[in-house]
């Protein structure tokens, strides 16, 4: 894991982010010798939608109206 001072990171931010993406190695940003941030590459996902798999539950009929037709203002 590479470490860099916050002032150096500020000066070379875009190049360092591209390096993290290219190498896949994490980068620790230090302020007065203490770690303040960790930059890591995003997880490799072939389709972003796959990351959402299993996070949604459908309960009941997803096609039927939410309210009964008797309560629709436009039909009265």
Wavefront OBJ file of the C-alpha trace (Angstrom):
o trace
v 0.000 0.000 0.000
v 1.402 3.349 -1.044
v 1.345 6.335 1.326
v 1.488 9.995 0.353
v 1.369 13.360 2.137
v -1.841 15.305 1.694
v 0.021 18.243 0.089
v 1.555 15.928 -2.524
v -1.836 14.320 -3.139
v -3.407 17.733 -3.685
v -0.788 18.606 -6.297
v -1.003 15.262 -8.161
v -4.575 14.151 -7.471
v -5.685 13.160 -10.981
v -2.486 11.288 -11.814
v -2.634 9.396 -8.509
v -6.273 8.417 -9.054
v -5.422 7.105 -12.511
v -2.538 5.117 -11.001
v -4.865 3.538 -8.412
v -7.237 2.574 -11.209
v -4.429 1.166 -13.361
v -2.541 -0.778 -10.684
v -5.454 -1.713 -8.400
v -3.307 -0.789 -5.381
v -4.718 1.242 -2.474
v -3.377 4.682 -1.579
v -3.261 6.089 1.965
v -3.285 9.870 2.383
v -1.400 11.201 5.405
v -1.856 14.489 7.256
v 1.001 15.214 9.652
v 1.969 11.557 9.521
v -1.515 10.232 10.420
v -3.746 8.459 7.875
v -6.829 10.527 7.024
v -8.117 8.779 3.911
v -7.803 5.557 1.986
v -8.339 5.484 -1.756
v -9.026 2.111 -3.304
v -10.143 1.038 -6.760
v -13.822 0.181 -7.206
v -14.798 -3.487 -7.239
v -14.705 -5.111 -10.663
v -18.281 -5.690 -11.856
v -19.095 -6.620 -15.434
v -22.583 -5.091 -15.145
v -23.304 -2.437 -12.480
v -26.814 -3.856 -12.051
v -25.369 -7.111 -10.680
v -24.254 -5.211 -7.599
v -27.934 -4.587 -6.838
v -28.901 -8.268 -7.031
v -30.797 -9.324 -3.927
v -31.318 -5.796 -2.602
v -34.945 -5.400 -3.738
v -38.013 -7.368 -2.715
v -41.273 -7.237 -4.622
v -44.281 -7.678 -2.385
v -47.593 -8.304 -4.062
v -48.708 -7.267 -7.526
v -46.298 -4.745 -9.061
v -48.608 -3.980 -12.003
v -51.913 -3.272 -10.262
v -52.798 0.289 -9.217
v -51.804 1.330 -5.722
v -55.250 2.734 -4.949
v -58.623 1.197 -5.852
v -60.380 2.793 -8.833
v -63.157 4.126 -6.580
v -60.673 6.579 -5.047
v -59.400 8.015 -8.349
v -60.423 11.686 -8.683
v -60.342 11.570 -12.493
v -63.106 8.909 -12.599
v -65.541 10.822 -10.397
l 1 2 3 4 5 6 7 8 9 10 11 12 13 14 15 16 17 18 19 20 21 22 23 24 25 26 27 28 29 30 31 32 33 34 35 36 37 38 39 40 41 42 43 44 45 46 47 48 49 50 51 52 53 54 55 56 57 58 59 60 61 62 63 64 65 66 67 68 69 70 71 72 73 74 75 76
